[in-house]
Each structure stands twice: as C-alpha cells, then as structure tokens.
Amino acid sequence: MSTNAELTQYVLRSSSPAPAIFDGTTRLYISLVCPYAQRVWIARNYKGLEAEIKVVPIDIKDKPQWYMEKVYQPGRVPCLEHNGKVMGESLDLLYYLDDHFTGPQLLPEEEEKVRFAKEMMGYASTFIKSGYTGLKGDALKDFGSALDALEAGLAKYGDGPFFLGEKLSMVDIAYAPFIQRFDILYPIFTKYDIFQGRPLLASLYQELNKTEAFKKTKADPQTLVTYYRQHFLGEK
C-alpha cells in the first residue's frame, strides 16, 4: 500500500480538531489530490525527511476553519509550518527545503545547470495551463508544443533520464505530478497519448515510477479522474 493510500484515514476535515500548532513540530500540510502539494511531498521524501517533517493531509473541499485562521490564511496547500512560521507556494517550498534541511540536494552545483533548471521551472506554469486547456480542446494543437518543449529540455544534456542527468532534481519534481495526471487523463478524455513520439519524456516517467519518493505520493488514478470531472468539468 502506498503512503498516499495509508494517509487517507488521517485526512483532516471541517469537523477535525486542530493539531498542536506551533509546538515545534515541522508540518507539511497537503491535499492528497493536489499536484502542487505533491511536489513538496516528493521533495520531502527524496531528501529523507520523513521523520523530520510530518505530513498533514487536509480535505481541500472541506477545510477545517482553524487551518485558515491559525495556520495559513489563504487556505491553500501546500503549506509548511517550520520554526514558528508558515509559508506556501510549491516552488518556493522546494527551494526552502533545499536550503534549510539536510539530504540530497535538489539543484546541482554547476551554474549552467542551475540556470537551465530555473528556466525549465519557470516554464512549468505554461506547461500546466496548456495541459488543462488541451483536455477540453484540441489535445495536439493546445498541448503538443508544450510536451515537445519538455522533450527538447530532456535532450539538452543527454546523460541520463532526468532533466539534469542521472539524478532526480527540482526540475523533475516540479513536473512529475502533472505528467502523472496528464498520462492518466489524456487517454480517457482525448484518446491522446502524451508520450507518443516523445521517447525521452516516456523514459523520464518510467524512471519516476521507479523512484520511491514519487511512488509514495501517487494518488489512485480513478480518484484523479473523479477529481478532474468534479473540479474542472463541474460534474457531480
């Protein structure tokens, strides 16, 4: 059973009491279906911080009032409670984990690769927007070029399955949750295979699926399909 499945019994809802907030425990508040929260969850796992950072799953559709009043006023996830303060925004939290915690570094030391990493992470929002647009439009027209941009990015160094080579990096983590979702959703809603003609992207996803840090965060595919139908298509 994955960590994701095991955590379902601990999801906090509007009726759930608050934990002992600001008691010195470092907490990562997530939603089990949120790809942005999944980014930080993957990073926490990859850096070996399971004992140091407690994952607290929130029902994002039935949020506890105390979460917005006492923890994170915007009410979004992810949110990290650390050293008496809270912070959000998934990409910012990836940098924060890398700067403030031990474990494998998510960015290399080479300046050229760091510049490329930041460039690719800056493109992520465009990729995500195109991905969701393509699900309700013309998959190839609306999403094809964004997928091709990832394929080109993966070809830049050519010395490993990941964006920066043989080791997982912040770039891979930034894209992983969305590649997972589009791999599931596109064949169902558009009959389109996002990996067709993109062998490097296919290889990246194969390697991600061998990575425990990622595997432990994956939601059940049917759960993601149901969430998409309700959240993006307005179905009940």
ZAMARGU-4260 file (C-alpha; in steps of 0.2 Angstrom, whole numbers, plus 5000, padded with zeros to 4 digits):
<rodrens>
0) 5000/5000/5000 | 5007/5017/4996 | 5009/5031/5008 | 4996/5041/4999 | 4983/5027/5002
5) 4989/5025/5020 | 4986/5043/5024 | 4968/5043/5018 | 4962/5039/5036 | 4971/5054/5043
10) 4963/5067/5032 | 4958/5082/5042 | 4941/5090/5038 | 4930/5104/5045 | 4925/5093/5060
15) 4943/5088/5064 | 4951/5096/5079 | 4967/5106/5076 | 4984/5098/5080 | 4996/5106/5092
20) 5000/5120/5080 | 5017/5129/5083 | 5023/5116/5096 | 5040/5114/5087 | 5034/5100/5075
25) 5038/5104/5057 | 5022/5100/5047 | 5019/5099/5028 | 5000/5102/5025 | 4994/5094/5009
30) 4979/5088/4999 | 4981/5070/4993 | 4975/5076/4976 | 4984/5092/4974 | 4999/5091/4962
35) 5007/5107/4969 | 5007/5099/4986 | 5013/5083/4979 | 5029/5092/4973 | 5034/5097/4990
40) 5029/5079/4997 | 5040/5071/4984 | 5055/5083/4989 | 5052/5079/5007 | 5053/5060/5004
45) 5068/5062/4992 | 5078/5071/5005 | 5074/5058/5018 | 5065/5070/5029 | 5050/5058/5034
50) 5055/5058/5052 | 5058/5077/5052 | 5043/5084/5043 | 5026/5077/5047 | 5014/5076/5033
55) 4996/5083/5037 | 4983/5079/5024 | 4969/5092/5023 | 4952/5089/5014 | 4953/5104/5002
60) 4935/5104/4999 | 4930/5103/5017 | 4944/5113/5025 | 4945/5115/5044 | 4941/5133/5049
65) 4957/5133/5061 | 4968/5129/5046 | 4963/5146/5038 | 4963/5155/5055 | 4978/5149/5064
70) 4989/5141/5051 | 4988/5148/5033 | 4976/5162/5030 | 4975/5159/5011 | 4968/5141/5015
75) 4978/5133/5001 | 4990/5119/5000 | 5005/5116/5001 | 5009/5125/5017 | 5025/5122/5028
80) 5025/5125/5047 | 5043/5127/5052 | 5052/5136/5066 | 5036/5146/5071 | 5032/5152/5054
85) 5022/5146/5039 | 5025/5148/5021 | 5017/5142/5005 | 5019/5141/4986 | 5026/5125/4980
90) 5041/5130/4970 | 5046/5142/4984 | 5045/5127/4996 | 5056/5116/4985 | 5070/5130/4987
95) 5066/5131/5005 | 5068/5113/5009 | 5084/5113/4999 | 5091/5127/5009 | 5085/5123/5026
100) 5086/5104/5028 | 5098/5090/5025 | 5098/5076/5012 | 5102/5075/4994 | 5102/5092/4985
105) 5088/5096/4973 | 5099/5108/4962 | 5117/5104/4956 | 5132/5115/4959 | 5136/5119/4941
110) 5130/5136/4937 | 5124/5132/4919 | 5113/5118/4925 | 5106/5129/4939 | 5101/5142/4926
115) 5093/5129/4915 | 5084/5122/4930 | 5077/5139/4934 | 5072/5141/4916 | 5063/5125/4915
120) 5054/5128/4931 | 5049/5145/4925 | 5041/5136/4910 | 5030/5124/4921 | 5015/5136/4923
125) 5014/5137/4904 | 5015/5118/4903 | 5002/5116/4916 | 4990/5128/4908 | 4992/5121/4891
130) 4989/5103/4898 | 4972/5108/4906 | 4967/5118/4890 | 4971/5103/4879 | 4960/5092/4889
135) 4945/5102/4884 | 4951/5107/4867 | 4962/5100/4853 | 4975/5090/4863 | 4989/5091/4849
140) 4986/5109/4845 | 4984/5115/4863 | 4997/5104/4872 | 5008/5097/4859 | 5021/5111/4858
145) 5022/5111/4877 | 5025/5092/4878 | 5038/5095/4864 | 5047/5108/4874 | 5049/5095/4888
150) 5056/5083/4876 | 5068/5096/4870 | 5073/5100/4888 | 5077/5082/4892 | 5088/5081/4877
155) 5099/5096/4882 | 5112/5086/4892 | 5108/5068/4886 | 5117/5060/4900 | 5103/5052/4910
160) 5084/5050/4911 | 5081/5066/4921 | 5082/5084/4915 | 5099/5087/4923 | 5106/5070/4920
165) 5107/5054/4930 | 5100/5061/4947 | 5082/5067/4951 | 5082/5086/4953 | 5070/5100/4957
170) 5065/5101/4939 | 5059/5083/4938 | 5049/5086/4954 | 5041/5102/4948 | 5034/5092/4933
175) 5031/5075/4940 | 5014/5077/4947 | 5007/5085/4931 | 5015/5072/4920 | 5006/5059/4931
180) 4989/5067/4929 | 4991/5070/4910 | 4996/5052/4907 | 4980/5047/4916 | 4968/5060/4909
185) 4973/5062/4891 | 4969/5044/4885 | 4952/5045/4894 | 4946/5062/4889 | 4955/5065/4872
190) 4962/5047/4866 | 4979/5056/4865 | 4995/5048/4871 | 5006/5061/4878 | 5022/5050/4876
195) 5019/5046/4858 | 5034/5052/4848 | 5042/5058/4864 | 5054/5044/4870 | 5064/5055/4882
200) 5048/5060/4891 | 5042/5042/4892 | 5059/5037/4899 | 5058/5051/4912 | 5041/5045/4918
205) 5047/5027/4918 | 5061/5032/4930 | 5050/5042/4941 | 5039/5027/4943 | 5054/5018/4950
210) 5058/5032/4962 | 5051/5028/4979 | 5050/5047/4984 | 5037/5049/4970 | 5029/5032/4971
215) 5023/5035/4989 | 5014/5051/4984 | 5004/5044/4969 | 4985/5045/4971 | 4974/5032/4964
220) 4971/5035/4946 | 4952/5034/4947 | 4952/5046/4962 | 4961/5059/4950 | 4949/5056/4936
225) 4934/5059/4948 | 4943/5074/4955 | 4945/5081/4937 | 4927/5078/4932 | 4921/5087/4948
230) 4934/5101/4949 | 4937/5105/4931 | 4921/5099/4922 | 4909/5103/4936 | 4901/5085/4936
235) 4894/5079/4952
</rodrens>
